[in-house]
Amino acid sequence: MTTVNYPSSAILSLSQQLLSAGIEPDVVEELLKSSYAISLKKGDTFNPSTEDALLIYFRSGCTVEVMTISDDRNSPSSVWTAGYITLSLPSEYNRFENQASHYHCLFNAELTIIPEAVVNKLKARSKALENYVLRRASEYLYTCRDMALLRYTLDKRENISLRLLILHIRTAGNRLPLTIDELCWLSNTTRQYCGDVLKQLQKDGVLEKRYGYIDIVDSAKLTAQIDADTVKFLSQYMPLTKK
């Protein structure tokens, strides 16, 4: 199993992460000079293929990676928040993924993009950069596989609790600007079922449901809604304590 390098309690900048990976300072400088910023508002969509994006650094906010399954169906996948770096990987085997996944902005977000053409040019003179991209690609693929398996094994109630826990841990504060429809989409549950689960969690003192947002009242109680083995498995991929 590949373990993802996740941010510690102190979120590292893009340059810090690239330098800590052993990439030469002059190469990092060129990567940063060639990068550009994108601001996303809640509900916006970002498609890396139209931007020639390879490396994506999430400076703030929260976006959800969306995998296309068919012409009229897609599925939310990984959640990306401040301090994480991912890369855009088109698939030659899935005709819907020939141009890679797209990202849905859940909470207002700031992204830094490094174009594929720039990375490919600099890889020719930096073995460290080439190795970094290969390592990130491997981590990305293993993480996607393991998270898909994890979601498959959870019952619907656990899936809702898990999504809330991840968002709570990986965003600032205790208030999630999340609607019930968005939570239904993330957890692949019906509005009725999701609403019933939230009512029970509120009754149990886990959270408070408000109009347009959810306040997490007790993160320990929220964690307790999820099987201990699942929590242990998830801890390999992200810190499970609030920043």
N, C-alpha and C positions, 0 to 999 in steps of 0.2 A: 504494500500500500504506500502511496506517495503522500507525504504530509505537506500541506500547503504552508508557506511562510506567511503567517498573518501578522497584522500590525500589533505591536505591544500596546500598553496603555498610553505610551507616547507615540502619536502618529508621525511616521517619518515622511519627509518630503520625497518627491520623485527623485531629485538629485541624490539625496542621502541613500535611497534604496539602490539606485544604479551604481553608485560608488561602492557601497557595501558589498555589492555582487562582484567586485573586482574589475569593473569596467574602467578603462583608462580615463583620467580626468578630461583630456582633450576630446575624447569620443563622447563623453557625457555632455560636455559643453556644446558640441555640435548637435547632439540629439535635442537638447533643451532649446537651442536657437531655432531649430526647425519645427519645434512643437507649436501648437496653437490651442487656445482655450475655447470651450463650448459651454454655454450656459443653458440649462434646461429648466423649464417650469413644470410644475406638477401636471402630468398628463401628456407632456411632450414625448416624441419618439426620436431616437437617434439611431441611424443606420450606418455602421462603420464602413460598409462597402462603398457607399456614395462619397465618403470622405477619404478613401484610401488609407484608413486607419489600421495600424497593426497593434501598437501598444496603447493602452487606455489607462490613465491614472485618474482615480476618483478623488477629487480634492474635497468635496463636501456633498451633503445630501444623500439621496438614496435612489438607485435605479435598479430595475429588475430586468435581467436578461430573458428574452422571450424566444423560444424555439418554435419554428414553424413546422407544423405537422402535415397540414393539407392546405388547399386553397382557402378554406374557410375556417380553419381551426389552428390555434397556436396554444402553447403552454408556457406559463411562467417557470423559469428555472432558477438560476443563482441570483442572490441579492447582493448588490455591490454598494459599499459605503466608503466613507473617507479613509484614505490611506492604502487602499487596495490597488493593485495593478493587475490587469488582465490583458489578453490579446485576442484579436479577431481571427478566428480559424474557419474559413470556408470549408465546406464538405464537398468532396467530389462525388459522393455516393447518394446524397439526399438532394434531389433536384430543387427542393425548397430552400436548401441551405448553401447553394452555390455561392451566394454572396454573404455568407455568415449570418449570425443572429442579429437581432436588433434589440434596443434597450428602451424600456418604458420608464419614464421618470415618475417615481412614486412620491418623493419629496424633492423640492427644488434642489438642483444639483449643479456643481461645477466640475467639468472634466478637462483634463489635459490630454491632447492627442499627439502621438508621434506617427507620422505617415510611414506606410510600408516601404515606399521607395527609399526613404532616408535610411531606415534600418538596414535594408538590403545592401545599400551602398557602403555603409560603415562596417557591416559584418565582414566585408572583404579584407579589412585591415585590423579588425579586432576579434580575436578568437574568443575573448571573454564575453563580448556582446553576443556572438553566435551561440556560445554555450548557454548564456542567460536566456535567450529566446527559446532554445530547445528545452531547457529546464522548465520554463514557464508553460510551454506548450504541453509538456508531459504532465505537469501539476494540474493544468486546466482540464485535460482529458480525464485523468483519474478522479478529480473532484466531481466533474459532471456525472461520471459513472456512479460514484459512491453516493452522491446526493440523490440521484434518481432511484437507486436501490433503497436508500433510507426512506424516501417519501412513499415508495411502494409498500414498505412494511408497516407503515403507520396507519392507525385507524383515523377516521375523519376528525375526531375530537383532538387527538394528539397532533395531527397536522396543523390544525388551527393554533393550538398552544405553541407549537414549535415555531411557526411563522411569527407569532407575536413575540416570542422570546428572542429570536434572532434580530428582529427589528429593534426591540428594546435595548439589547446589548450593544448593537452597532450604530445607534444614533444617540445624539445628545439629549439629555433630559429624560423625563418619564412620560411625556406626552407624545403620542403618535398621531400625526395628522392623517388618519386612516379612516376611510369610510367602510361600512359593512360590505358594500359591493366590491371594494378593492380587496378586502380580506377574503371574500368568497372566491374571487378570481385567483388569488394567491394559493388558497388551500383547496381549490377545486371542489367546493361544497355549495349547496343551495343556500339561498338567502334565509329561508326558514330555519334550516339546520344551524347555520352559522349564528343566526340571531338567538336561537335557543341556547347554544353553547356559551355565548357572551353573557346572556342573562344569568346562567348558572355560575360562571366565573365571577360575575359581579356580586352575586349572592354570597359566594365563598370568600369575598374580600380580596380577590386577585386583581381586579381592575374596576374602573369606572367608565361606562360607555356614555359619551356625550355626543352632541350633534356635530358630526364631521371629524371627530377625533376620539382616541381612546387613551385614558390615563392608566398606566401600570402602577398599581398601588403596592403590590408585594411581589417582587421578582422571585423570591424563594418559593412562594406558593405557586407561581407560574411555572417555575422549573419542575416542581413536584408533580405537575400535571403530565409530565413526560416520563416514560420508562427510564430507569436509571442506566440501563445498557445503551439506550439511544443517546442519552446525555453524554455518556463516556465516549461513544463513537464520535459524536459531534465535536467534542473537545479537542480532537486531533486536528480540526480544521479552523477553529476559531477560539479565542478566549471566551469563557462563559461567565465572566464577571464584568459588571458594568464599569465603563471607563470613568 
